[in-house]
Amino acid sequence: MVDTQHGGDVLVELGAAIRQAREAIGMTASKLAKHMAVTGAAVSNWERGLRAPSRLDLYRIEALLSVTPPGRLVHRLYPDAPERAVMLTEDAIQEDTRLTGPQKAAMLAVLQVILRGQ
């Protein structure tokens, strides 16, 4: 079933961008599904443009796949989501139990550099 809230072309483009970002870091679709706590079918539907991830899921996908600048994928579906992307990215970094304190600090520092455009 195709998501009717968002345009089909936008979903197909978003799905291709998710797949490209995932493959760029060598992550499998099943591994992305595991990290996102969703089924492999959900990831498949996103990548084929059949379903739209939620806004929160998109922020999490961006963080997991190291998509820069933050919000790039989110703004494809939710153009009204400005700096909230930064806030949720920071929250996702802080809450990630797989990261140590120094890793979190480093990631937040990199995020700030990206935001300043340096």
Residue, then its C-alpha position, 0 to 999 in steps of 0.5 A: m500500500v502506498d502512503t497517500q499523505h506524501g507524494g509518490d515521487v517524493l517518497v521514491e526519491l527519499g527511499a533512494a536517498i536512504r538506500q544510498a546513505r545506508e549502502a555508503i556506510g556498508m550497512t545492510a537493510s536488516k541491520l538498519a531495521k535492527h537499529m531502528a527496532v522495525t521490521g525488514a519489511a518496513v525498511s524495504n517499504w521506505e527504500r522502495g518509496l511505498r511508505a514514509p518513515s515518521r519524522l522521528d524515524l527519519y531523524r534517527i535514520e539520519a543519525l544512524l547513517s551519518v547523513t549530513p547536514p542534519g535534517r537533509l532527509v527530513h526536509r524532503l518530506y517535512p519541509d516545515a521541520p527546521e532546526r528541530a532536526v538539530m535538536l533531535t540529532e543532539d538528543a539521539i546522540q545523547e541517548d545512544t547507549r552504544l556511545t561512550g561519553p567521549q564519543k558523544a562529546a566528539m559527535l556533538a562537536v562535529l555537529q556544531v562544526i557542520l552547523r557553523g559551516q566550517 
